[in-house]
Amino acid sequence: MIDDARTPLIISGPTPKGDDQLFAELKPKVEKLYAAQRNYVSTALIDAKKLIEKGETDYKTGGLALLRAHRGLPKNKALIKISQ
């Protein structure tokens, strides 16, 4: 038997508690967590910039702060600008 359907046939019934979504409950918590992460990355970038400009003795520490910022938000515009 060969299935020539262009869209897949989904055979399923209603799921128990299918309308009970946690999105509305979890959204504020996720937004709060993301804001804290963004604030930490901004602080790490400011510290990294200061340490790198300070000189060779703090260059390694500044690089570590840049790494932390990259791990926190790799597509941060300020981080990309510093990295170029």
Summary of the structure (lengths in Angstrom):
residues: 84
radius of gyration: 23.2
end to end distance: 57.5
largest distance: 72.5
contacts: 165
relative contact order: 0.11
helix: 67%
strand: 0%
